[in-house]
Every structure is written in structure tokens, then in C-alpha cells.
Amino acid sequence: MIVYQLISLSKEFREKGNTVEAVKNVNLNIEKGKIYGIIGFSGAGKSTLVRCLNLLEVPTSGKVIFNGKNLLNISPAELRKCRQKIGMIFQSFNLLSQRNVVDNVCYPLEIAGVKRKEAKQKALELLEMVGLKEKAKSYPSQLSGGQKQRVAIARALATSPDVLLCDEATSALDPITTTSILELLKEINQKLGVTIIIITHEMKVVELICDHVAVMSEGTVVEQGEVKEIFVNPKAEITKKLVLNKALDASDTGRNFLRIVFEGQSAFEPILSSLVLECNTMVNILGANTENIGGKAYGQMLIELPKDSSVVNKIKKFLDSKSVYYEEGGIAG
Amino acid sequence: MSEQMLEILKNGIWETLYMTVVSTAFSYLFGIPLGVVLYITDKKGICQNKIINFVVGIIVNMIRSVPFLILLVAILPFTRFIVGTTIGSNATIVPLVVAATPFVARMVESSLKEIDFGVIEAAKAMGSSVGQIIFKVLLPEAKPSLLLGGTISLATILGYSAMAGFVGGGGLGAIAINYGYYRYQGEIMWITVALLVVIVQLFQEIGLHLARRVDKR
């Protein structure tokens, strides 16, 4: 089932005679229950796109169809009803600073007309789920960034939405907190079946929890598909840049390299050591970015290619036999 | 100082407090809605409306630029229409409210502008109506700043009320003018000034204390 359908969506900003096309003719279908990542560098238009999904930004043209209704054609009252089914969290959390934690979570229920007692009970349940029940009476200023985002998540879920929009929700957080927030989002997706749309500039976020990904550049979606597919075999130039993040970029070293992609092989299998033994060669690791998720290895590694082409062939054969994906790169690559 | 003079000063203090507090209350009654209108109809506001924003802005600026003493005299017929007289404390309240309302409106507007815009967007994203945003987000979030603005307004209105003494208004200002200025009793004038200073100081301290106590940031 499709929750969101975007049809040739465009958004222009006009400022003093200057027109900036932030989003250009985007078509996207978002399936229920999935986690979607929309990734791109700053200025790619991804934030504008997600803000068009709940009409915080009104598209210049196109259709935003949510649960079968074009949000651009409905009355303001109907739009407010729809928005109660579209949760949203932000980079800057946006909690009400003069309300304590539990009252923040109660806010969307309050405006939806839920009775105070019921609202409070639901809010406490949600706070328990995000692990902050004991902070119910605290004020946002007394919380850490990660805790604030947890409160924001609880608040966004209060009206049992179908979709949760995350606009750079982890960009203001440190790596460890980011991972814990992403784990929470995954848990929410699995437990409650909420469709999640994540805007980010970090490939890691997409890798860790998304099922699908759309890559944006200059206002258009340049590539989309399953995360595994895109990660293993990026086609667009911009996707390659995102996948091969800076730490792993060996293209300026002037050396030929091989990018080996791990996509869920057993983390306990010593692939590289086997490669060294089997091919009887030494490898120089230029960079690596791997993660052990539930006993499976995800990530990538760059190794320098030996000069001898027969050894190179041996290495390739070995990787083929282990069905590990690889890609050559470098000056002569 | 004579027994009689003390009685006069006591009355003066009471009248000044009465005029100031009642005028401030009325100014906020009218000033808060005006300030909210100025804020929400401004560009980037939740109810953008250039015409309303422009018209309200012009009226507010016009009244604010008229010197208080001139305004006081100019609206005497209006004052008589409202309270039936043009002398005494009640008659002073009318021009005080007229003069202070636009001032308060701008104070309220600037307090609202301090609110992080993201919070308003979040409220919008959650499906809040304009009324809900005003009463559940804007005003509560601006509360500490509004209270601070309130103390500034109180002190300003107190100053205006003293000026009203020149045209038959009551309070400490009238005593300073009638005894100190017209009858050359400098001593009385300084006593009233000192009393005014004490009152302003009290308002300021109480306001600051309240604002700090309610602020959860």
C-alpha cells in the first residue's frame, strides 16, 4: 500500500526577482511500513521536499497525495486533520520551552481534543517507550540533545500518525546518540508499523535503518531504489560521492584501489585474511568503514591494488568466489 | 511636615498606584491583541496580511509619535464621553490607556518575535489552528518576556501619569506640580520624586523576580 505519492512536485522560491527552484519535478511513491531515506548534500532540496509533505512549504506545482487525498485540494480544517496523522521531528527539536516533558507530549492530543486524563496517560506510555518516563516533570532546558529528540519523537507519535517525517533529526547529535536515536526509530517502525521518512546528509543513517533511499541533487531525485542496491552499486556521480565518504576517498592519492563492499556477510568470517593467504599477496588498506550489525558486516573497505595484474586477477577471482561485491577505482581504474 | 501634608502624600501614592495599575491593565487588554495581530500578519507570520499589518502599524506609530501632554489635551472630549469628567484619577486613566496601548502592542510584538520560529512550525505541523497557536504556543512561550515587558510598561505609564498632574490629573505628579512647582515648596517636590523612584524600583524588582520564576528555559 502506498502512503505518499508525489507527482511532478516542484517548489520555487521567489526573492527580489530571483527564482530559485529548490525542488524540480519530483516523483516518488512511498510504501506503507517502510523506512525511506532521502539523502543529498546541503542545498540539494531535500529539506524543502520533506516540508512539502505536510505543506509547511506549499509546492508551486504538482500533487502531494497522502492516503489517497491530494493535500493541495483540501480545506484548511481537513489539512489540520491530516497533519495529525503526519508526525514530524526536527534537527532543532522544537519543544515548547515553557512546558514540561509530559505536557509537551500532551500538546498534539490537546489540540486534537483528547481529554486531559487520557492524553496524560498516553503521553506517559510514549515516554516509557522512548525511555524517558522518569523525566516527565522536567523541562526541555534540563535535557540533553538526545533526550530532547526522544521527547520530540514521543510527541510526534502521540496522535498515532501513519507517517513520521524526520528532518535532519540526528544532525545535531553526537555519533553515539545518533545511533541510539536511529535504533529507536527502527524499533518504532517495527513495533507500530509507522512509515518513516528520513532526510539526511549522512550515508551512515541511510545504511543503518533505511529500506529505500532516494538521492537528491539540485532539486531532483537522481537515483532511487533499495538501500542495498544503491550502496553496492551506486550509479550517479553524486551517489558515489555520498557512498564513498571523505574518509574513504582515495582518488587523490594517485593510487589504484579496489572498493570492497560488505553487505551482510558474516562478521566472523576473516575475508581479508583469507584473501591474503589465498592470493599470496600483501594488501595495503587505504581506508575502511565497516559496522557489525547483529553479527553481519556492513560497510566498505578500500585496498590498494598491487601492480602485478595477475595478482589483481587472482584477488578478483577470490572475491567473486566469496560473492563479495567490489569496484575498481583510481587513476588508471 | 504637617499631618495634613502626610495625608495628601498618602492619598497621592494611592492615586498614582491606582492610575498606573488600572491603566496598565487596560493597555494590556487592548495591547496584547494588537501586538498579536502585528506579529501574525507580518511576513513569515502565521496569518500574513500586508494590508492589516500596514494599517495597524500606521495607527500604532501615529499615536506613539504624539507627545503625551498633547494627546492628553487633544482627547479631552473623548475622556469626558467615557468617564464623564476631565479631572482626577479616573479622567487620567483614559489618555493613559490611549497612549500606552500602542506602546504595549509593540512590546508584545517584540516579545513574540523572540520565540524560536521552529516551535511555531512544529505546532503547525502537528495540526494546530491559528487560535491554538496563539493561545497554546505564542502567549505561553513568550510569558517571561511579556512579564519583563510589563514591568517596563508599568514604569513608563507611571511616568506618564505624573505628567497628567499638569492638567488636573491626580496622584504624586499633581502634588509635585501643585506644591513643588506652583508654590515653591521644593521639599515636597523632592519627596514626591523620591516616592516615585521607590515605586518604580518596586515594580521593577517584582517584575524581574516574577519573570525569572516563571521562565523554564
Interface residues (C-beta under 8 A of the other chain):
Chain A: N54 L56 L79 R80 K81 C82 R83 Q84 I86 G87 M88 F90 S92 N94 L95 L96 S97 Q98 R99 N100 Y107 P108 E110 I111 A112 Y139 P140 S141 R155 A156 T159 L165
Chain B: D116 G118 V119 E121 A122 A123 K124 A125 M126 G127 S128 S129 Q132 K136 V137 P140 E141 K143 P144 V214 D215 K216 R217
